[in-house]
Structure formats: C-alpha cells, structure tokens
Amino acid sequence: MIRRNGRKHVLLLAAESLVLGLFWLSMLLLDWRYLVCFYLPSYYLGWVLTYAHTYLLHYGAQPGNYYANSVSSYHRLYNWIFFNNGYHQEHHWDPKAHWTVMPRVKQEILPHLVAHRTRILRGPHITLFVEEWLQRRRAQRAAGRGAAGAAPSTISQEQRPAA
C-alpha cells in the first residue's frame, strides 16, 4: 500500500517516523516520567478517540453503496464547530470538496441520499447510540399502544426534496 503512492511518499513517511522517534527519545532522556505518565497516555487516548469517531462516522452505513457508505449529521452547532465534519456522506461523494461547500454537495446528491436511505443523525455522531436507544424506546411505546414501529433513521421528512 505504501509503495503504490510512489517513492516521495515512502521518503516522507520515513522522515516523519524518524523525527517522531527522535522526539520521543529526547523526551525520554529529558524527563522519562513526563513521557510515561503524561505524554504517552495522552497520545494513546487521542488515537482511541480518533478511531472511535471514525467508527461512528460509518456505524450503520451500507458498505459498498456509493450513496450510503457513511453516516451524516446536519446538526448546525456540530458542523459550525467542526467545519462541516457532519457532512460525511457528502465527503465520501466528493472528497476533494472544500468544507465550506459541503451543504451545496448535499443538495446536489440529496435525491440519491433519499433513494438509497442514507443514514442521517439528528445530533452529532457522538450521540449515535443515544439516538438509537431513543428510537427503540419510541418504537416499543408505539407498539405497546398498537401503532406501527418507528421507521429506521434515514433522511427525515423536512430534509426530503419538495415534490
């Protein structure tokens, strides 16, 4: 995988790895307690949170479906703080698009998102499991009253294009 990107990328990877290794070695020599007790746990926690976030960006998606292979969130505050990171399906559709144009990309592919039942969250991705729990709870209550269960989390009525 590394070689397919060319010699330049292999050299950059080697240089970055060498610099990081030298940085860790200098930290070890200067203050090993800081490295072991603060830096490495923080470094590890940062990677754990990064992987968890990436997992949530794809949880419940449809692998292989070009229009539903990730999960989006159009929560305004979340997207304002994190530079439209919630427009994740749109990012998969057009990965080179600047973050400021993601709402336009959403409008371009919205009919496909609806047709392919792309998963859309109401809140930020971190609230995904809370949203699922609330949906199950609503469905159970509706079933208890004799009504049909709740629909799966897809594009809501207000997000659908006008007919």
Sequence and secondary structure as in RCSB ss.txt:
>XXXX:A:sequence
MIRRNGRKHVLLLAAESLVLGLFWLSMLLLDWRYLVCFYLPSYYLGWVLTYAHTYLLHYGAQPGNYYANSVSSYH
RLYNWIFFNNGYHQEHHWDPKAHWTVMPRVKQEILPHLVAHRTRILRGPHITLFVEEWLQRRRAQRAAGRGAAGA
APSTISQEQRPAA
>XXXX:A:secstr
  GGG HHHHHHHHHHHHHHHHHHHHHHHH HHHIIIIIHHHHHHHHHHHHHHHHHHHTT  TT TTSSS EE  
HHHHHHTTTTT HHHHHH TTS GGGHHHHHHHHHHHHHHTT  EESS GGGHHHHHHHHHHHHHHHHHTT    
  S   GGGS   
